[in-house]
């Protein structure tokens, strides 16, 4: 009910913060929009409200895919410093799953265009690759036990009740308790 009210009243960022902090509802559309815009840190922060890095293989894969795409975006923009930072600070947690990850990523730094490497020869533009990655992640999300039952929009027609509650409260701002039908919670 609160999430619906916040979204209805255009408090989208507040709603998404509540979703993340409460961990009760994963807004796939919000996550997708961050991915499509290349907002990797924001997407990872949002996801972290629902699953930790090593919670299960699906969660680990999600974190890896986000960081991998962030790395490839940095390479595509020729931002070598950012790419090195990702290798040094964000890929190391995945070494138990792939001992050669940092070495392979470092090798990509040495080429002018990573698409010239055989394993990335089919890599398209950033927007296409983000959509492709998101399509793959959707199946990972649906198989992730920590997201089970958290991707369905909470249903309630009570948003209007919450609106009325706030409206009634704002109607009485500046009035004394004596002029309202609501008595104070204490006796004089």
Phi and psi in degrees as GROMACS dihedral restraints (atoms count N, CA, C in turn):
[ dihedral_restraints ]
;  ai    aj    ak    al  type     phi  dphi    fc
    3     4     5     6     1   -68.0    20    10
    4     5     6     7     1   -43.5    20    10
    6     7     8     9     1   -59.4    20    10
    7     8     9    10     1   -44.9    20    10
    9    10    11    12     1   -62.2    20    10
   10    11    12    13     1   -43.9    20    10
   12    13    14    15     1   -59.2    20    10
   13    14    15    16     1   -48.3    20    10
   15    16    17    18     1   -59.6    20    10
   16    17    18    19     1   -42.6    20    10
   18    19    20    21     1   -69.8    20    10
   19    20    21    22     1   -40.3    20    10
   21    22    23    24     1   -61.0    20    10
   22    23    24    25     1   -33.2    20    10
   24    25    26    27     1   -93.4    20    10
   25    26    27    28     1    12.4    20    10
   27    28    29    30     1    64.8    20    10
   28    29    30    31     1    31.7    20    10
   30    31    32    33     1   -99.8    20    10
   31    32    33    34     1    57.1    20    10
   33    34    35    36     1   -63.4    20    10
   34    35    36    37     1   -44.7    20    10
   36    37    38    39     1   -63.4    20    10
   37    38    39    40     1   -39.7    20    10
   39    40    41    42     1   -63.9    20    10
   40    41    42    43     1   -41.5    20    10
   42    43    44    45     1   -61.9    20    10
   43    44    45    46     1   -44.3    20    10
   45    46    47    48     1   -68.2    20    10
   46    47    48    49     1   -33.8    20    10
   48    49    50    51     1   -65.8    20    10
   49    50    51    52     1   -43.1    20    10
   51    52    53    54     1   -62.3    20    10
   52    53    54    55     1   -42.8    20    10
   54    55    56    57     1   -56.9    20    10
   55    56    57    58     1   -48.3    20    10
   57    58    59    60     1   -66.7    20    10
   58    59    60    61     1   -47.7    20    10
   60    61    62    63     1   -69.7    20    10
   61    62    63    64     1   -35.0    20    10
   63    64    65    66     1   -82.7    20    10
   64    65    66    67     1   -27.4    20    10
   66    67    68    69     1    66.2    20    10
   67    68    69    70     1    25.4    20    10
   69    70    71    72     1   -97.1    20    10
   70    71    72    73     1   -29.0    20    10
   72    73    74    75     1  -139.9    20    10
   73    74    75    76     1   121.7    20    10
   75    76    77    78     1   -96.1    20    10
   76    77    78    79     1   112.0    20    10
   78    79    80    81     1   -85.7    20    10
   79    80    81    82     1    96.9    20    10
   81    82    83    84     1   -58.6    20    10
   82    83    84    85     1   -40.6    20    10
   84    85    86    87     1   -62.2    20    10
   85    86    87    88     1   -41.5    20    10
   87    88    89    90     1   -63.2    20    10
   88    89    90    91     1   -46.5    20    10
   90    91    92    93     1   -61.2    20    10
   91    92    93    94     1   -46.3    20    10
   93    94    95    96     1   -57.6    20    10
   94    95    96    97     1   -44.4    20    10
   96    97    98    99     1   -60.3    20    10
   97    98    99   100     1   -40.0    20    10
   99   100   101   102     1   -64.6    20    10
  100   101   102   103     1   -42.0    20    10
  102   103   104   105     1   -63.8    20    10
  103   104   105   106     1   -47.3    20    10
  105   106   107   108     1   -62.1    20    10
  106   107   108   109     1   -28.9    20    10
  108   109   110   111     1   -88.8    20    10
  109   110   111   112     1    -3.0    20    10
  111   112   113   114     1    72.4    20    10
  112   113   114   115     1    27.4    20    10
  114   115   116   117     1   -89.5    20    10
  115   116   117   118     1    72.0    20    10
  117   118   119   120     1   -66.1    20    10
  118   119   120   121     1   -43.9    20    10
  120   121   122   123     1   -66.2    20    10
  121   122   123   124     1   -40.6    20    10
  123   124   125   126     1   -66.1    20    10
  124   125   126   127     1   -40.9    20    10
  126   127   128   129     1   -64.0    20    10
  127   128   129   130     1   -42.2    20    10
  129   130   131   132     1   -67.5    20    10
  130   131   132   133     1   -40.1    20    10
  132   133   134   135     1   -62.6    20    10
  133   134   135   136     1   -43.0    20    10
  135   136   137   138     1   -62.1    20    10
  136   137   138   139     1   -48.1    20    10
  138   139   140   141     1   -61.3    20    10
  139   140   141   142     1   -33.6    20    10
  141   142   143   144     1   -64.3    20    10
  142   143   144   145     1   -17.7    20    10
  144   145   146   147     1   -73.1    20    10
  145   146   147   148     1   -11.1    20    10
  147   148   149   150     1  -116.9    20    10
  148   149   150   151     1   -28.2    20    10
  150   151   152   153     1  -151.8    20    10
  151   152   153   154     1   140.0    20    10
  153   154   155   156     1   -86.1    20    10
  154   155   156   157     1   165.0    20    10
  156   157   158   159     1   -54.6    20    10
  157   158   159   160     1   -46.1    20    10
  159   160   161   162     1  -107.0    20    10
  160   161   162   163     1    23.6    20    10
  162   163   164   165     1   -61.8    20    10
  163   164   165   166     1   -43.2    20    10
  165   166   167   168     1  -162.8    20    10
  166   167   168   169     1   173.0    20    10
  168   169   170   171     1   -64.4    20    10
  169   170   171   172     1   -34.5    20    10
  171   172   173   174     1   -65.9    20    10
  172   173   174   175     1   -40.2    20    10
  174   175   176   177     1   -67.5    20    10
  175   176   177   178     1   -44.5    20    10
  177   178   179   180     1   -59.9    20    10
  178   179   180   181     1   -42.9    20    10
  180   181   182   183     1   -63.5    20    10
  181   182   183   184     1   -39.1    20    10
  183   184   185   186     1   -61.5    20    10
  184   185   186   187     1   -48.7    20    10
  186   187   188   189     1   -60.1    20    10
  187   188   189   190     1   -42.5    20    10
  189   190   191   192     1   -62.7    20    10
  190   191   192   193     1   -46.5    20    10
  192   193   194   195     1   -62.0    20    10
  193   194   195   196     1   -39.5    20    10
  195   196   197   198     1   -63.2    20    10
  196   197   198   199     1   -45.2    20    10
  198   199   200   201     1   -71.5    20    10
  199   200   201   202     1   -36.1    20    10
  201   202   203   204     1   -63.0    20    10
  202   203   204   205     1   -45.2    20    10
  204   205   206   207     1   -67.2    20    10
  205   206   207   208     1   -36.1    20    10
  207   208   209   210     1   -61.1    20    10
  208   209   210   211     1   -42.2    20    10
  210   211   212   213     1   -63.7    20    10
  211   212   213   214     1   -47.8    20    10
  213   214   215   216     1   -65.0    20    10
  214   215   216   217     1   -36.2    20    10
  216   217   218   219     1   -61.8    20    10
  217   218   219   220     1   -42.2    20    10
  219   220   221   222     1   -62.6    20    10
  220   221   222   223     1   -43.2    20    10
  222   223   224   225     1   -62.4    20    10
  223   224   225   226     1   -42.2    20    10
  225   226   227   228     1   -63.0    20    10
  226   227   228   229     1   -34.2    20    10
  228   229   230   231     1   -84.5    20    10
  229   230   231   232     1     0.4    20    10
  231   232   233   234     1    64.2    20    10
  232   233   234   235     1    28.3    20    10
  234   235   236   237     1   -93.6    20    10
  235   236   237   238     1    77.9    20    10
  237   238   239   240     1   -63.5    20    10
  238   239   240   241     1   -37.1    20    10
  240   241   242   243     1   -61.3    20    10
  241   242   243   244     1   -43.5    20    10
  243   244   245   246     1   -64.6    20    10
  244   245   246   247     1   -42.3    20    10
  246   247   248   249     1   -61.9    20    10
  247   248   249   250     1   -43.0    20    10
  249   250   251   252     1   -63.4    20    10
  250   251   252   253     1   -42.8    20    10
  252   253   254   255     1   -59.1    20    10
  253   254   255   256     1   -40.9    20    10
  255   256   257   258     1   -64.6    20    10
  256   257   258   259     1   -43.5    20    10
  258   259   260   261     1   -60.4    20    10
  259   260   261   262     1   -48.2    20    10
  261   262   263   264     1   -71.4    20    10
  262   263   264   265     1   -34.2    20    10
  264   265   266   267     1  -112.2    20    10
  265   266   267   268     1   -22.2    20    10
  267   268   269   270     1  -116.4    20    10
  268   269   270   271     1   -20.9    20    10
  270   271   272   273     1   -89.0    20    10
  271   272   273   274     1   -22.3    20    10
  273   274   275   276     1   -58.0    20    10
  274   275   276   277     1   -32.4    20    10
  276   277   278   279     1   -66.5    20    10
  277   278   279   280     1   -15.4    20    10
  279   280   281   282     1   -96.7    20    10
  280   281   282   283     1    -0.6    20    10
  282   283   284   285     1   -58.3    20    10
  283   284   285   286     1   -35.5    20    10
  285   286   287   288     1   -60.9    20    10
  286   287   288   289     1   -23.6    20    10
  288   289   290   291     1   -93.0    20    10
  289   290   291   292     1   -26.2    20    10
  291   292   293   294     1  -152.4    20    10
  292   293   294   295     1    99.2    20    10
  294   295   296   297     1   -63.6    20    10
  295   296   297   298     1   -24.1    20    10
  297   298   299   300     1   -95.1    20    10
  298   299   300   301     1     2.9    20    10
  300   301   302   303     1   -55.5    20    10
  301   302   303   304     1   -52.8    20    10
  303   304   305   306     1   -65.4    20    10
  304   305   306   307     1   -38.1    20    10
  306   307   308   309     1   -64.2    20    10
  307   308   309   310     1   -45.6    20    10
  309   310   311   312     1   -64.9    20    10
  310   311   312   313     1   -40.2    20    10
  312   313   314   315     1   -66.1    20    10
  313   314   315   316     1   -40.0    20    10
  315   316   317   318     1   -62.6    20    10
  316   317   318   319     1   -36.8    20    10
  318   319   320   321     1   -62.5    20    10
  319   320   321   322     1   -33.0    20    10
  321   322   323   324     1   -66.3    20    10
  322   323   324   325     1   -24.8    20    10
  324   325   326   327     1   -66.7    20    10
  325   326   327   328     1   -24.5    20    10
  327   328   329   330     1   -83.0    20    10
  328   329   330   331     1   -10.4    20    10
  330   331   332   333     1  -102.9    20    10
  331   332   333   334     1   150.0    20    10
  333   334   335   336     1   -65.8    20    10
  334   335   336   337     1   -41.9    20    10
  336   337   338   339     1  -133.3    20    10
  337   338   339   340     1   112.4    20    10
  339   340   341   342     1   -61.1    20    10
  340   341   342   343     1   -18.8    20    10
  342   343   344   345     1   -67.2    20    10
  343   344   345   346     1   -15.0    20    10
  345   346   347   348     1   -77.0    20    10
  346   347   348   349     1   -14.8    20    10
  348   349   350   351     1   -76.2    20    10
  349   350   351   352     1   140.9    20    10
  351   352   353   354     1   -53.6    20    10
  352   353   354   355     1   -43.9    20    10
  354   355   356   357     1   -70.9    20    10
  355   356   357   358     1   -13.7    20    10
  357   358   359   360     1  -119.4    20    10
  358   359   360   361     1    15.5    20    10
  360   361   362   363     1   -65.1    20    10
  361   362   363   364     1   -23.1    20    10
  363   364   365   366     1   -95.3    20    10
  364   365   366   367     1     0.5    20    10
  366   367   368   369     1   -66.3    20    10
  367   368   369   370     1   126.8    20    10
  369   370   371   372     1   -92.9    20    10
  370   371   372   373     1  -152.6    20    10
  372   373   374   375     1   -76.2    20    10
  373   374   375   376     1   166.8    20    10
  375   376   377   378     1   -59.3    20    10
  376   377   378   379     1   -44.5    20    10
  378   379   380   381     1   -62.2    20    10
  379   380   381   382     1   -42.8    20    10
  381   382   383   384     1   -64.6    20    10
  382   383   384   385     1   -43.1    20    10
  384   385   386   387     1   -68.4    20    10
  385   386   387   388     1   -33.9    20    10
  387   388   389   390     1   -65.8    20    10
  388   389   390   391     1   -41.9    20    10
  390   391   392   393     1   -64.6    20    10
  391   392   393   394     1   -42.8    20    10
  393   394   395   396     1   -61.5    20    10
  394   395   396   397     1   -46.1    20    10
  396   397   398   399     1   -62.4    20    10
  397   398   399   400     1   -42.8    20    10
  399   400   401   402     1   -64.2    20    10
  400   401   402   403     1   -40.6    20    10
  402   403   404   405     1   -60.2    20    10
  403   404   405   406     1   -40.8    20    10
  405   406   407   408     1   -67.9    20    10
  406   407   408   409     1   -38.7    20    10
  408   409   410   411     1   -67.7    20    10
  409   410   411   412     1   -29.7    20    10
  411   412   413   414     1   -57.9    20    10
  412   413   414   415     1   -43.6    20    10
  414   415   416   417     1   -66.8    20    10
  415   416   417   418     1   -33.5    20    10
  417   418   419   420     1   -66.0    20    10
  418   419   420   421     1   -41.4    20    10
  420   421   422   423     1   -61.9    20    10
  421   422   423   424     1   -45.2    20    10
  423   424   425   426     1   -68.3    20    10
  424   425   426   427     1   -20.8    20    10
  426   427   428   429     1   -96.5    20    10
  427   428   429   430     1    -2.1    20    10
  429   430   431   432     1   -82.7    20    10
  430   431   432   433     1   116.2    20    10
  432   433   434   435     1   -61.4    20    10
  433   434   435   436     1   -28.6    20    10
  435   436   437   438     1   -74.3    20    10
  436   437   438   439     1   -17.9    20    10
  438   439   440   441     1   -97.3    20    10
  439   440   441   442     1    -6.6    20    10
  441   442   443   444     1   -56.7    20    10
  442   443   444   445     1   133.1    20    10
  444   445   446   447     1    66.9    20    10
  445   446   447   448     1     8.8    20    10
  447   448   449   450     1  -109.1    20    10
  448   449   450   451     1    -2.3    20    10
  450   451   452   453     1  -102.4    20    10
  451   452   453   454     1     1.1    20    10
  453   454   455   456     1   -96.1    20    10
  454   455   456   457     1   132.8    20    10
  456   457   458   459     1   -59.9    20    10
  457   458   459   460     1   128.2    20    10
  459   460   461   462     1   -60.3    20    10
  460   461   462   463     1   131.2    20    10
  462   463   464   465     1  -102.4    20    10
  463   464   465   466     1   131.7    20    10
  465   466   467   468     1  -168.1    20    10
  466   467   468   469     1   136.6    20    10
  468   469   470   471     1   -97.6    20    10
  469   470   471   472     1    20.2    20    10
  471   472   473   474     1   -94.7    20    10
  472   473   474   475     1     5.5    20    10
  474   475   476   477     1   -58.9    20    10
  475   476   477   478     1   -38.1    20    10
  477   478   479   480     1   -65.4    20    10
  478   479   480   481     1   -32.5    20    10
  480   481   482   483     1   -64.3    20    10
  481   482   483   484     1   -41.9    20    10
  483   484   485   486     1   -66.8    20    10
  484   485   486   487     1   -38.7    20    10
  486   487   488   489     1   -60.3    20    10
  487   488   489   490     1   -45.0    20    10
  489   490   491   492     1   -62.6    20    10
  490   491   492   493     1   -39.8    20    10
  492   493   494   495     1   -58.7    20    10
  493   494   495   496     1   -48.3    20    10
  495   496   497   498     1   -68.4    20    10
  496   497   498   499     1   -35.3    20    10
  498   499   500   501     1   -65.4    20    10
  499   500   501   502     1   -45.8    20    10
  501   502   503   504     1   -60.3    20    10
  502   503   504   505     1   -44.3    20    10
  504   505   506   507     1   -61.0    20    10
  505   506   507   508     1   -42.0    20    10
  507   508   509   510     1   -73.3    20    10
  508   509   510   511     1   -26.6    20    10
  510   511   512   513     1   -65.1    20    10
  511   512   513   514     1   -27.6    20    10
  513   514   515   516     1   -99.8    20    10
  514   515   516   517     1     4.3    20    10
  516   517   518   519     1   -63.5    20    10
  517   518   519   520     1   130.3    20    10
  519   520   521   522     1    87.8    20    10
  520   521   522   523     1    -1.9    20    10
  522   523   524   525     1  -100.4    20    10
  523   524   525   526     1   154.4    20    10
  525   526   527   528     1   -84.4    20    10
  526   527   528   529     1   161.9    20    10
  528   529   530   531     1   -61.1    20    10
  529   530   531   532     1   -30.3    20    10
  531   532   533   534     1   -64.4    20    10
  532   533   534   535     1   -29.0    20    10
  534   535   536   537     1   -91.5    20    10
  535   536   537   538     1     3.2    20    10
  537   538   539   540     1  -116.3    20    10
  538   539   540   541     1   167.2    20    10
  540   541   542   543     1   -85.7    20    10
  541   542   543   544     1    -0.5    20    10
  543   544   545   546     1   -99.2    20    10
  544   545   546   547     1   121.8    20    10
  546   547   548   549     1   -83.6    20    10
  547   548   549   550     1   152.7    20    10
  549   550   551   552     1   -66.3    20    10
  550   551   552   553     1   156.1    20    10
  552   553   554   555     1   -76.7    20    10
  553   554   555   556     1    10.1    20    10
  555   556   557   558     1  -139.8    20    10
  556   557   558   559     1   163.6    20    10
  558   559   560   561     1   -99.9    20    10
  559   560   561   562     1   147.5    20    10
